[in-house]
Amino acid sequence: MSTIKALVLGPVVLLATSPGCITTGGVSLRPDGTPGPEECPPKALEVMRYLRLHVGESALVDLDANQIGSRRVTLYDGPIESVLREDFGTLEGPARLYGRVWTAGPQVVIRYYAAHPMDGDKVPICAVARLGDDQMRKLPESKPGTAILDGSVAAAFVVDAFR
């Protein structure tokens, strides 16, 4: 490798391998691979006001539109499409929620960035999937890049920032 290439590529390789600098879709990752804090975009906050989605409100969702009704669900790192089981603000079930899944930590993390009402266009939102009692914890047989959960339903909670 030439000296010029080493000077240019050396810092790039260092940044790319530093755990605090790794990003996925613009989200910085913590050392354990879970997503770090992320602000909710102003447009999403505005849209959520119009949709009457207030911070802390929740609705049940089928986590993966392709695995509805499954006793166990396998989620993969990357995009996800969930289905509302009930109304969420003015969004009527079975509207779709679109987001991203991270499986690196002990529990799966799902952040929703958009909603698609059945009778309208996709709009930006900020919500997270949650369940109490460690129910979002991956089962031991989960392989890297996947999360096997004991159940296919969770609650989507409106947030004003991802923490």
Protein Blocks (a to p, Z undefined) as FASTA:
>chain_A
ZZklmmmmmmmmmmmmmmklgceehiacdfkopacdddddfklmmmmmmnopaehiacdd
dfblklghiabdcddedddddddfbdehjbccfbdcdddddfkbmbdcdddfbdcdfkbc
cdddddddddehhllpccfklcehiacdedjbdcddddfbdZZ
